[in-house]
């Protein structure tokens, strides 16, 4: 062995191979990533079919079968709400009618398609945001340096290439997320809801760069109203959407009053939201009556899960159900609702007033309502995981090691909860108190993670290089 080889040993073949493969994957075009993600989801749908025929523990979500039963009833002209525990918009049953006509996996294919569309929308939104940021920094430099400023010849090309790369990585964060892929291929329709949530954010961010600003605001409102009809939780984004269209950013009481008074775009947003929500809700109320209103909306306001769920309030629900305690008293309700309302108001006023921080505001609001909700299941995590890829470019202060540690902490919180939940569900062990303790631990973990993300969120700087003409 030579002296040089002794000082600088050759890297192991396996590490070199992994590095080459990772670099190859990162340089794939966005279209290639879409194709790969589609193949992975098709494979999971096929696996689900095989798994369900051979295992006592099904891969397919039980709610998928409930919605399919609702679709079967809707197909013969009956109400889908005749199926016990059907508590969704009738649109979800209509979507799964092909399950009855053609194949039980048709609904999963539909949700997988929306998974891919969501990845495309993330890619488009991140690219647009970065291009917008580049233009703002360029304009600032032109004002600061004067008309004599010149951009370096390679700078524009680097900006275009870097923007595309960051957008591609952000989309891949969603497309290759195993949790989101598994949940959609199990037959959960939250990818549809998440797509329209992100679409409304996309329209609101683009509004200042369109000629028909009022029309775009109205369209964003229609989308927002429709998605509230599908699921109630997006209603918490209404305040931040409204504030993002205000031209006033003052923190003074007078400025806050001006922010509340609607301008033309805000009026169009509210009008579109009310029309979008009322059109679908009134139509289905006319078809299915009060039972639709209760099952699709009011039930979720009073819902309890005394079996097991991730919520901090699970143990309280279980004990009140077992001991006959009146959980509906005012003090208990205030303890559940008030912390959420305070955080929603604080986050909306802090981040919702600026279009640049609108995606992060939506993410943090979704994170709060999931963490503090009285019932929390794995599907609820999609509510904020769908918006997170748009925000990851703004966590530059968090190193990769730090991000990985937060992710591991989040996964460990779930794993610690899943053990007693499994023993309760499949071994019939009495682990209710154990689950309650782990739900509290998971709540603390989520609160810590959110505090770290809030502390380290910053708008990305593109560091434009320029020279001055002599």
SVG drawing of the C-alpha trace seen along z (x, -y; Angstrom):
<svg xmlns="http://www.w3.org/2000/svg" viewBox="-85 -55 89 71">
<polyline fill="none" stroke="black" stroke-width="0.4" points="0.0,0.0 1.3,-3.4 1.8,-6.3 -1.1,-8.2 -3.5,-5.3 -2.5,-4.9 -3.5,-8.4 -6.7,-8.6 -8.3,-5.1 -10.7,-4.4 -14.4,-4.7 -16.3,-1.4 -18.0,-0.2 -21.4,-0.2 -21.2,-3.9 -20.0,-5.0 -22.8,-3.0 -25.4,-4.6 -24.0,-8.1 -24.1,-7.6 -27.7,-6.3 -28.9,-9.2 -27.3,-11.7 -28.9,-10.0 -32.3,-10.1 -32.0,-13.7 -31.1,-14.6 -34.2,-12.9 -36.7,-15.1 -39.9,-16.0 -41.9,-14.0 -39.9,-10.9 -40.6,-11.3 -44.4,-11.5 -44.1,-8.3 -42.2,-6.5 -44.6,-7.7 -47.6,-6.5 -46.0,-3.1 -45.4,-2.9 -49.0,-3.7 -50.2,-1.1 -48.0,1.4 -49.5,0.6 -53.1,0.9 -52.2,4.3 -50.6,5.3 -53.7,4.1 -55.9,6.5 -53.5,9.5 -53.1,8.6 -56.9,8.2 -57.6,11.7 -55.0,13.4 -54.7,11.5 -57.2,11.2 -55.9,7.6 -57.0,5.7 -54.8,3.2 -57.8,1.3 -59.3,-1.3 -62.7,-0.4 -64.0,-3.8 -63.3,-2.9 -65.8,0.0 -68.3,-2.3 -68.2,-4.8 -68.5,-2.0 -71.6,-0.8 -72.9,-4.4 -72.1,-4.5 -74.1,-1.3 -77.1,-2.9 -76.7,-6.1 -76.6,-4.0 -80.1,-2.5 -81.5,-5.9 -81.4,-5.6 -79.5,-7.9 -75.9,-7.0 -76.6,-7.9 -78.8,-4.8 -75.4,-3.1 -74.5,-3.2 -71.4,-5.4 -71.5,-7.1 -70.6,-10.6 -69.1,-12.3 -70.3,-14.5 -72.4,-12.5 -69.8,-13.5 -67.4,-10.9 -70.1,-8.2 -70.5,-9.4 -66.8,-9.2 -66.8,-5.5 -69.8,-4.4 -67.3,-2.9 -66.3,-0.5 -69.7,1.0 -70.0,1.0 -66.4,2.0 -63.9,2.8 -63.5,2.2 -60.1,0.6 -61.5,-2.3 -61.8,-4.7 -58.2,-4.0 -57.0,-4.8 -59.0,-8.1 -57.4,-9.0 -53.9,-8.0 -54.4,-10.3 -55.2,-13.2 -52.0,-12.3 -50.0,-12.8 -52.0,-16.0 -51.1,-17.3 -47.4,-16.7 -47.7,-18.6 -49.4,-21.5 -46.7,-21.6 -44.1,-21.7 -45.9,-24.6 -46.5,-26.6 -42.9,-26.3 -41.5,-27.4 -43.8,-30.3 -43.0,-31.4 -39.2,-31.2 -39.5,-33.1 -41.6,-35.8 -38.9,-36.0 -36.2,-36.3 -38.1,-39.2 -38.6,-41.0 -34.9,-40.7 -33.9,-41.9 -36.2,-44.9 -34.8,-45.7 -31.2,-45.6 -32.2,-47.8 -33.6,-50.4 -30.5,-50.1 -27.8,-50.1 -29.5,-52.2 -30.0,-51.7 -26.3,-50.9 -26.7,-47.5 -26.1,-44.5 -26.9,-40.9 -24.0,-38.5 -24.5,-36.5 -24.7,-33.1 -26.9,-34.3 -30.2,-34.1 -29.4,-30.5 -28.4,-29.5 -31.6,-31.0 -33.8,-29.0 -31.9,-25.8 -31.9,-26.2 -35.6,-27.1 -36.5,-24.0 -34.4,-21.8 -35.9,-23.1 -39.4,-22.8 -38.7,-19.2 -37.3,-18.2 -40.4,-19.8 -42.7,-17.8 -40.7,-14.6 -41.1,-15.2 -44.8,-14.5 -44.6,-12.0 -42.3,-9.6 -43.7,-10.1 -44.6,-6.5 -47.3,-7.6 -49.2,-9.7 -48.9,-7.0 -50.1,-4.3 -53.0,-6.3 -54.3,-7.2 -53.9,-3.6 -55.8,-2.3 -58.7,-4.2 -58.7,-7.5 -59.9,-10.6 -58.1,-13.3 -55.7,-13.8 -58.8,-15.2 -59.4,-17.7 -55.7,-18.6 -55.5,-19.3 -58.3,-21.8 -56.8,-23.4 -53.5,-23.9 -55.3,-25.1 -57.0,-27.9 -53.6,-28.9 -52.1,-28.9 -54.8,-31.2 -54.4,-33.6 -50.7,-33.8 -51.0,-34.4 -53.7,-37.0 -51.4,-40.1 -49.9,-38.9 -53.2,-38.5 -55.2,-41.1 -58.6,-40.0 -57.7,-40.1 -61.3,-40.1 -62.2,-37.1 -59.3,-35.1 -60.3,-36.0 -63.8,-34.9 -62.5,-31.6 -60.3,-31.0 -63.5,-31.6 -65.4,-29.0 -62.7,-26.4 -62.5,-27.2 -66.3,-26.9 -66.2,-23.6 -63.5,-22.1 -65.3,-23.2 -68.2,-21.3 -66.0,-18.2 -64.4,-18.5 -65.0,-21.0 -61.4,-21.6 -60.4,-24.0 -62.8,-26.6 -60.0,-27.5 -58.1,-28.9 -60.8,-31.4 -59.4,-34.2 -55.8,-33.9 -57.1,-33.8 -59.1,-37.0 -56.2,-38.8 -53.8,-37.9 -55.8,-40.0 -55.6,-43.1 -53.2,-45.9 -52.8,-46.9 -50.1,-45.3 -50.1,-47.5 -50.2,-45.9 -51.9,-49.0 -55.6,-48.8 -56.5,-51.2 -54.6,-49.2 -56.3,-46.0 -59.7,-47.6 -58.7,-48.5 -57.6,-44.9 -61.1,-43.7 -63.0,-46.2 -63.3,-44.4 -61.8,-45.6 -63.0,-44.5 -60.9,-41.3 -61.8,-40.3 -65.5,-40.9 -65.2,-38.6 -63.4,-36.0 -66.1,-35.9 -68.8,-35.9 -67.2,-33.0 -66.8,-31.0 -70.4,-31.5 -71.6,-30.5 -69.3,-27.5 -70.4,-26.2 -74.1,-27.0 -74.5,-25.6 -73.3,-22.0 -74.7,-22.0 -78.2,-23.2 -78.3,-20.8 -77.6,-17.8 -79.9,-19.1 -82.7,-19.2 -81.9,-15.6 -81.2,-13.9 -82.7,-16.2 -81.6,-16.8 -79.9,-13.4 -77.3,-14.7 -76.7,-17.8 -76.2,-16.0 -74.1,-13.1 -71.8,-15.2 -71.4,-18.2 -72.9,-18.4 -71.7,-14.9 -68.1,-15.9 -68.6,-18.7 -69.6,-16.4 -67.7,-13.2 -66.0,-11.1 -63.8,-8.0 -63.7,-6.1 -61.9,-3.1 -58.5,-4.7 -57.1,-7.7 -54.0,-9.9 -55.9,-12.8 -54.8,-14.4 -58.5,-14.3 -58.9,-10.5 -58.6,-9.5 -61.0,-12.2 -63.5,-10.8 -63.0,-7.3 -63.4,-8.1 -66.4,-10.2 -68.0,-7.5 -67.2,-4.8 -68.1,-6.7 -71.1,-8.6 -69.4,-11.9 -71.1,-14.8 -68.4,-15.8 -70.6,-18.4 -70.3,-20.9 -69.0,-24.3 -65.7,-24.1 -64.6,-20.9 -65.7,-22.4 -63.7,-25.6 -60.6,-23.5 -60.8,-21.8 -61.8,-24.7 -60.2,-27.8 -56.5,-26.8 -57.2,-26.1 -59.0,-29.4 -56.2,-31.4 -53.5,-29.7 -55.6,-30.0 -56.0,-33.7 -52.4,-34.2 -51.0,-32.3 -53.5,-34.0 -52.5,-37.5 -48.8,-36.6 -48.4,-34.8 -51.8,-35.2 -51.4,-38.9 -48.7,-38.2 -49.0,-36.2 -45.4,-35.1 -46.1,-33.3 -49.6,-32.1 -48.6,-28.4 -46.8,-28.3 -49.7,-29.8 -52.0,-27.1 -49.6,-24.4 -49.3,-25.6 -53.1,-26.0 -53.6,-22.5 -50.9,-21.3 -52.7,-23.0 -56.2,-21.7 -54.9,-18.1 -52.8,-18.2 -55.6,-19.8 -58.5,-18.0 -60.7,-15.8 -60.3,-12.9 -57.0,-12.3 -56.3,-9.4 -53.4,-8.8 -55.4,-10.1 -55.6,-13.5 -51.8,-13.9 -52.4,-14.4 -54.0,-17.7 -50.7,-19.3 -48.3,-17.0 -49.9,-18.1 -48.9,-21.7 -45.5,-21.0 -43.6,-20.4 -44.4,-24.0 -42.7,-25.3 -39.6,-23.1 -37.5,-25.6 -38.0,-28.1 -36.4,-26.1 -32.8,-26.8 -31.8,-27.4 -32.6,-23.8 -29.8,-21.4 -30.5,-18.1 -29.5,-16.4 -31.9,-18.6 -34.7,-17.9 -34.0,-14.2 -34.1,-14.2 -37.5,-16.0 -38.8,-13.4 -37.5,-10.5 -39.1,-12.1 -42.4,-12.4 -42.3,-8.8 -41.2,-7.6 -44.2,-9.3 -46.5,-7.4 -44.7,-4.1 -45.0,-4.4 -48.7,-5.0 -49.2,-2.2 -48.0,0.5 -50.8,0.1 -53.3,-0.6 -52.3,2.8 -52.6,4.6 -56.1,3.1 -57.4,3.7 -56.0,7.2 -55.1,8.6 -58.1,7.1 -55.7,5.9 -57.0,3.1 -54.5,0.5 -56.7,-2.6 -54.6,-4.5 -51.4,-3.5 -52.9,-4.9 -53.9,-8.1 -50.3,-8.6 -48.8,-8.0 -51.4,-10.4 -50.1,-13.0 -46.5,-12.3 -47.4,-12.6 -49.1,-15.9 -46.0,-17.2 -43.8,-16.0 -46.0,-17.7 -46.1,-20.9 -42.3,-20.9 -41.9,-20.3 -44.3,-23.1 -42.4,-25.5 -39.1,-24.6 -40.6,-25.1 -42.1,-28.5 -38.7,-29.6 -36.7,-28.6 -39.1,-29.7 -37.6,-32.3 -38.2,-33.4 -35.6,-31.9 -33.0,-34.3 -31.7,-33.8 -28.5,-35.8 -28.5,-37.5 -25.0,-38.5 -24.7,-41.8 -22.0,-44.2 -22.1,-47.9 -21.3,-49.5 -18.4,-52.0"/>
</svg>
